[in-house]
Amino acid sequence: MSRGAAVLVLEDGRTFHGLAYGRVGETVGEAVFSTGMSATRRP
C-alpha cells in the first residue's frame, strides 16, 4: 500500500503534515486524541 502526503488543517489555521492512510479524498470532521496510558503488570 502506498501512502501519499496528507495535511490536517485545524480551525485556528494550524497545519500538520503526515502520511495518508485509508481512502483518498477531502473531508470535514472532528479529530479526537486519547492521552490515556495502559500498562501490564509483570510478575
Backbone as a chain_set.jsonl record, in Angstrom:
{"seq": "MSRGAAVLVLEDGRTFHGLAYGRVGETVGEAVFSTGMSATRRP", "coords": {"N": [[0.847, -1.173, 0.0], [0.658, 2.104, -0.943], [1.469, 5.272, 0.464], [0.329, 8.523, 0.402], [1.038, 12.068, 0.644], [-0.407, 13.923, 3.35], [-2.486, 16.389, 4.936], [-3.476, 17.834, 7.939], [-5.697, 20.24, 8.805], [-6.396, 22.619, 11.157], [-9.1, 24.402, 12.814], [-8.159, 26.85, 13.746], [-6.234, 27.462, 11.919], [-3.756, 26.221, 12.065], [-1.507, 23.787, 10.706], [-0.779, 20.345, 10.104], [1.442, 18.068, 8.865], [1.635, 14.876, 7.306], [1.403, 11.344, 6.637], [-0.951, 9.82, 4.486], [-3.621, 7.455, 5.039], [-5.908, 4.826, 4.267], [-8.944, 5.758, 2.636], [-8.64, 7.992, -0.128], [-9.128, 11.477, -0.335], [-11.072, 14.442, 0.397], [-12.285, 15.751, 3.444], [-14.477, 16.828, 6.113], [-14.418, 16.994, 9.597], [-14.168, 15.777, 12.968], [-11.411, 15.748, 15.083], [-10.134, 13.517, 17.43], [-8.245, 13.0, 20.281], [-6.643, 10.637, 22.281], [-5.236, 10.493, 25.391], [-4.757, 8.62, 27.264], [-3.071, 6.096, 29.159], [-1.945, 2.726, 29.277], [-0.862, -0.119, 31.113], [0.872, -3.199, 31.58], [1.065, -5.581, 34.158], [3.981, -6.994, 35.382], [5.199, -10.084, 36.461]], "CA": [[0.0, 0.0, 0.0], [1.444, 3.343, -0.963], [0.882, 6.349, 1.256], [0.617, 9.848, -0.121], [1.108, 13.155, 1.627], [-1.686, 14.348, 3.915], [-2.404, 17.581, 5.778], [-4.579, 18.082, 8.863], [-5.814, 21.691, 8.988], [-7.282, 22.914, 12.277], [-9.947, 25.581, 12.68], [-7.378, 28.072, 14.001], [-5.3, 27.669, 10.823], [-2.54, 25.41, 12.188], [-1.473, 22.628, 9.822], [0.086, 19.239, 10.485], [1.719, 17.257, 7.68], [1.928, 13.478, 7.6], [1.126, 10.385, 5.575], [-2.356, 9.409, 4.415], [-3.967, 6.031, 5.016], [-7.335, 4.664, 4.004], [-9.492, 6.329, 1.413], [-8.088, 9.289, -0.537], [-10.149, 12.478, -0.59], [-11.139, 15.581, 1.31], [-13.445, 15.624, 4.32], [-14.559, 17.7, 7.276], [-14.821, 16.163, 10.719], [-13.673, 16.097, 14.297], [-10.246, 14.959, 15.486], [-10.178, 13.179, 18.846], [-6.978, 12.456, 20.732], [-6.706, 9.949, 23.556], [-3.937, 10.567, 26.058], [-4.718, 7.597, 28.294], [-1.997, 5.121, 29.065], [-2.213, 1.456, 29.94], [0.355, -0.877, 31.397], [0.657, -4.57, 32.035], [1.881, -5.931, 35.313], [4.94, -8.086, 35.159], [5.431, -10.822, 37.71]], "C": [[0.892, 1.236, 0.0], [0.705, 4.42, -0.18], [1.297, 7.681, 0.659], [0.681, 10.863, 1.005], [-0.295, 13.528, 2.086], [-1.454, 15.569, 4.805], [-3.662, 17.659, 6.63], [-4.587, 19.578, 9.129], [-6.829, 21.95, 10.092], [-8.035, 24.216, 12.042], [-9.163, 26.875, 12.873], [-6.291, 28.313, 12.953], [-4.009, 26.867, 10.923], [-2.64, 24.191, 11.271], [-0.464, 21.601, 10.325], [0.217, 18.325, 9.277], [2.074, 15.835, 8.092], [1.666, 12.608, 6.392], [-0.327, 9.929, 5.65], [-2.479, 7.902, 4.529], [-5.463, 5.927, 4.81], [-7.734, 5.313, 2.697], [-8.922, 7.716, 1.138], [-9.234, 10.247, -0.818], [-10.064, 13.602, 0.419], [-12.392, 15.44, 2.149], [-13.376, 16.638, 5.447], [-15.04, 16.836, 8.427], [-14.226, 16.66, 12.015], [-12.502, 15.183, 14.611], [-10.295, 14.759, 16.989], [-8.863, 12.518, 19.224], [-7.167, 11.824, 22.102], [-5.318, 9.967, 24.186], [-3.811, 9.539, 27.172], [-3.557, 6.631, 28.069], [-2.425, 3.833, 29.759], [-0.901, 0.713, 30.118], [-0.038, -2.288, 31.806], [1.576, -4.837, 33.219], [2.79, -7.092, 34.967], [5.207, -8.766, 36.484], [6.856, -10.681, 38.223]], "O": [[1.772, 1.381, 0.848], [-0.525, 4.468, -0.167], [2.482, 7.932, 0.438], [0.412, 10.551, 2.165], [-1.251, 13.461, 1.314], [-0.368, 15.756, 5.353], [-4.777, 17.564, 6.116], [-3.602, 20.128, 9.622], [-7.987, 21.549, 9.982], [-7.664, 25.024, 11.19], [-9.465, 27.885, 12.237], [-5.512, 29.258, 13.076], [-3.237, 26.83, 9.964], [-3.721, 23.633, 11.083], [0.569, 21.95, 10.895], [-0.784, 17.862, 8.73], [2.736, 15.62, 9.107], [1.702, 13.08, 5.256], [-0.862, 9.685, 6.731], [-1.565, 7.162, 4.165], [-6.203, 6.851, 5.146], [-6.936, 5.4, 1.765], [-8.743, 8.517, 2.056], [-10.209, 9.872, -1.469], [-9.111, 13.699, 1.192], [-13.444, 15.055, 1.64], [-12.327, 17.233, 5.697], [-15.961, 16.036, 8.264], [-13.832, 17.82, 12.135], [-12.594, 13.97, 14.425], [-10.477, 15.716, 17.741], [-8.42, 11.581, 18.56], [-7.786, 12.419, 22.984], [-4.347, 9.51, 23.583], [-2.855, 9.583, 27.946], [-3.13, 6.39, 26.939], [-3.187, 3.867, 30.726], [0.046, 0.905, 29.356], [-1.135, -2.529, 32.309], [2.716, -4.373, 33.262], [2.373, -8.056, 34.324], [5.417, -8.109, 37.504], [7.197, -11.245, 39.262]]}, "num_chains": 1, "name": "protein.A"}
